[in-house]
Amino acid sequence: MTEASHAVPDTEEFPFRGSIVWLTPEQGGRATGPPQPRQQWPYYAATAYVPPHTAATGLASFVLRDFQPGAWRSQAQGRWLVVGNEGDQAVQQGSVVVITEGARDVAFFIIEQKTRR
């Protein structure tokens, strides 16, 4: 599946606003550093969990947008791709969403504001 074939319409609501902090390669983060969103695919889709859950107990698809390309820390918007903001994936202001690539933690998204959903 190519990036262009992924479907995350711009009209979809991104109810979470906050700060994304990418782990350095030395901290176990992405070897290539923070992702570079592209014009044809301005998102970063990965998996994530909300502590106290772990990658083994609470993983779900998560999408980020509007973050600063290549920045180790920036503002961003996020949303759960399939699940709602409930159960193991429930977040509120102050919650941390741990972004993963496989079972490896690569970033922390700190919720500063939550709209509906």
Kinemage of the C-alpha trace (Angstrom):
@kinemage 1
@onewidth
@group {chain A} dominant
@subgroup {mainchain}
@vectorlist {calphas} color= white
{ca met a 1} P 0.000 0.000 0.000
{ca thr a 2} L 1.455 3.367 -0.966
{ca glu a 3} L 1.232 6.512 1.113
{ca ala a 4} L -1.047 8.085 -1.473
{ca ser a 5} L -3.549 5.257 -1.067
{ca his a 6} L -3.976 5.721 2.702
{ca ala a 7} L -7.278 7.351 3.583
{ca val a 8} L -7.230 9.984 6.321
{ca pro a 9} L -9.351 12.791 4.888
{ca asp a 10} L -8.514 16.345 5.876
{ca thr a 11} L -12.120 16.748 6.890
{ca glu a 12} L -11.745 14.142 9.658
{ca glu a 13} L -11.684 15.627 13.106
{ca phe a 14} L -8.383 15.659 14.953
{ca pro a 15} L -9.670 16.232 18.481
{ca phe a 16} L -6.337 16.274 20.334
{ca arg a 17} L -3.960 19.243 20.397
{ca gly a 18} L -0.635 19.066 22.146
{ca ser a 19} L 3.127 18.672 21.991
{ca ile a 20} L 4.978 15.858 20.295
{ca val a 21} L 8.432 14.976 21.617
{ca trp a 22} L 10.454 12.544 19.488
{ca leu a 23} L 13.004 10.294 21.165
{ca thr a 24} L 16.533 10.487 19.794
{ca pro a 25} L 18.122 7.367 18.287
{ca glu a 26} L 20.233 7.096 21.456
{ca gln a 27} L 17.013 7.006 23.522
{ca gly a 28} L 15.655 4.209 21.334
{ca gly a 29} L 13.705 6.461 18.939
{ca arg a 30} L 13.648 6.517 15.161
{ca ala a 31} L 17.066 6.005 13.560
{ca thr a 32} L 16.188 8.678 10.975
{ca gly a 33} L 14.962 11.212 13.532
{ca pro a 34} L 11.578 12.968 13.466
{ca pro a 35} L 9.451 12.174 10.412
{ca gln a 36} L 9.119 14.476 7.437
{ca pro a 37} L 5.458 14.756 6.360
{ca arg a 38} L 4.990 15.052 2.622
{ca gln a 39} L 2.590 17.250 0.697
{ca gln a 40} L 0.724 14.208 -0.679
{ca trp a 41} L 0.664 12.556 2.780
{ca pro a 42} L 0.907 15.224 5.523
{ca tyr a 43} L 0.410 12.721 8.333
{ca tyr a 44} L 2.404 10.352 10.496
{ca ala a 45} L 0.447 7.144 11.122
{ca ala a 46} L 1.716 4.702 13.699
{ca thr a 47} L 0.544 2.764 16.707
{ca ala a 48} L 0.265 4.119 20.225
{ca tyr a 49} L -0.848 3.395 23.764
{ca val a 50} L -1.833 5.336 26.861
{ca pro a 51} L 0.021 4.505 30.104
{ca pro a 52} L -0.401 2.624 32.378
{ca his a 53} L -1.085 0.335 29.403
{ca thr a 54} L 1.815 -0.869 27.291
{ca ala a 55} L 2.433 -1.782 23.671
{ca ala a 56} L 1.419 -5.312 24.677
{ca thr a 57} L -1.840 -4.334 26.402
{ca gly a 58} L -3.270 -1.159 24.819
{ca leu a 59} L -1.942 -0.631 21.299
{ca ala a 60} L -4.132 1.090 18.684
{ca ser a 61} L -3.596 3.053 15.455
{ca phe a 62} L -2.885 6.772 15.960
{ca val a 63} L -2.380 9.589 13.451
{ca leu a 64} L -0.527 12.901 13.871
{ca arg a 65} L -0.632 15.983 11.663
{ca asp a 66} L 0.462 19.623 11.674
{ca phe a 67} L 3.766 18.961 13.423
{ca gln a 68} L 6.961 20.771 12.475
{ca pro a 69} L 8.944 18.616 10.019
{ca gly a 70} L 12.239 17.416 11.465
{ca ala a 71} L 11.722 19.113 14.856
{ca trp a 72} L 12.432 17.063 17.966
{ca arg a 73} L 9.591 18.892 19.745
{ca ser a 74} L 6.653 20.782 18.247
{ca gln a 75} L 2.942 21.338 18.478
{ca ala a 76} L 0.766 18.744 16.712
{ca gln a 77} L -2.746 17.417 16.327
{ca gly a 78} L -3.653 13.783 16.854
{ca arg a 79} L -6.462 11.253 16.713
{ca trp a 80} L -7.134 7.569 17.155
{ca leu a 81} L -7.646 6.131 13.693
{ca val a 82} L -10.228 3.429 14.419
{ca val a 83} L -11.051 3.324 18.112
{ca gly a 84} L -12.815 6.096 19.986
{ca asn a 85} L -11.510 8.055 22.945
{ca glu a 86} L -12.642 5.423 25.418
{ca gly a 87} L -11.492 2.368 27.320
{ca asp a 88} L -7.770 1.664 27.061
{ca gln a 89} L -7.365 4.631 24.673
{ca ala a 90} L -9.218 7.249 26.757
{ca val a 91} L -7.265 10.503 27.059
{ca gln a 92} L -7.887 13.899 28.597
{ca gln a 93} L -5.925 17.101 29.043
{ca gly a 94} L -2.536 16.151 30.517
{ca ser a 95} L -2.576 12.567 29.210
{ca val a 96} L 0.479 11.159 27.439
{ca val a 97} L 0.096 9.045 24.311
{ca val a 98} L 3.184 6.932 23.671
{ca ile a 99} L 3.820 6.665 19.917
{ca thr a 100} L 5.386 3.391 18.800
{ca glu a 101} L 6.865 1.750 15.762
{ca gly a 102} L 6.221 -1.888 16.455
{ca ala a 103} L 6.932 -2.450 20.136
{ca arg a 104} L 9.506 0.385 20.245
{ca asp a 105} L 8.528 3.731 21.815
{ca val a 106} L 9.544 6.571 19.478
{ca ala a 107} L 7.704 9.659 20.773
{ca phe a 108} L 5.453 11.114 23.442
{ca phe a 109} L 2.374 13.150 22.523
{ca ile a 110} L 1.200 15.239 25.481
{ca ile a 111} L -2.480 16.219 25.267
{ca glu a 112} L -2.921 19.926 26.008
{ca gln a 113} L -6.452 20.315 24.663
{ca lys a 114} L -9.203 17.889 23.747
{ca thr a 115} L -12.251 18.758 21.683
{ca arg a 116} L -15.244 16.457 21.206
{ca arg a 117} L -14.918 12.774 20.504
